[in-house]
Amino acid sequence: MKSLAEELDFVRKSFRESIQAYSTRIETQLTMIRDTVIEQTKTANLPPALIRDLRDMITLCRTLDLKPEKGRRKDLKKIDTLVEELHLIIQNW
């Protein structure tokens, strides 16, 4: 029993570390995307393609259906997918 309890403590610790690393990665990517958008939109006359991309990005963010209070993995996957899609859009700028 003691060995199992120790293993479970290790799993809990590893879980917390994994969640923290994931959170840090996603927050860093979101900050990078935000900074890129702000930098690209500083000019007065934005190209129509950039305006369309920005509109698409807004739509992606607004249609994100999350229920964080439930703590579901599928919500994390939705966020991860959103970040990937936003990153793909800004890569083409």
N, C-alpha and C positions, 0 to 999 in steps of 0.2 A: 504493500500500500504506500509506503513512504517513497519508494522509487517512482511510482505512478504520479504521486502528488508533485514530486520534483519535476518530472517531465511535463506535467500540465502547467506548472509555473513557468517553465522554459517556453512552452508554446504560447502562453499568454504574453510573456515578455517579447517574444519574436513577433507576435501579432501586432502589438503596440508599435514596435519599431517599424514594421512593414507599413502600417497605416500612416505613421509619421513621415516616412520616406515618400510614400505615394502622395500624401498631401503637399509636401514640399515641392515635389516635381510638378504637380498640376498647378499649384499657385505660381510657381516660377514661369511656367509656360503661359498662363493667363496674363501675367504681368508683361511678359515679352510681347505677346500679341497686342495687348492694350497700348504699350509704348510704341509699337510699330504703327498702329492705326493712328495714334495721335501725331506721330512724326509725318506720316504720309498726308495727313489732312491739314497741315499747316498752311499750305498754299491756297491762294484765293480761288483760282480756277482749277477745279478738279476734273480730270478726264472722265468722260461718261462711263468707261469700263470700271474705274475705281468707285464711282458712285453706285454702280450696280453691285459691285462686290460688297460695299458697305451695307447696302440694303439687304443683300442676301445674308450677311453676317448678323444683322439685327434680327432678321426673321428666324435664323437658326437659334439665336439666344432666347427670343421670345417664345418660341414653340417648345422649348425644353420643358418637359413635364416631369417635375421631380416631387417626391414626397420624402424630404429628408428626415422627418420625424419617425418614419418607418425603418430607417437604417438599412435599406436594401442594396444588395450588390448591383442590381440592375440600374439603380440611380447613378452609382459610380461609373458604370459602363457608359451610360448616356453622357455623363460629363466628359469622360475620356474620349468618346467618339466626337463630341462637339469640339473639343480642343484640337483633335486631329483634323477635322474639317476646316476649322478656322485657320489652322496653320497651313493647310494646303492652299487656301485662298490667298493668304499673304505671301506665300512663296512665289506666286505668279506675278507679283508686283514688280 
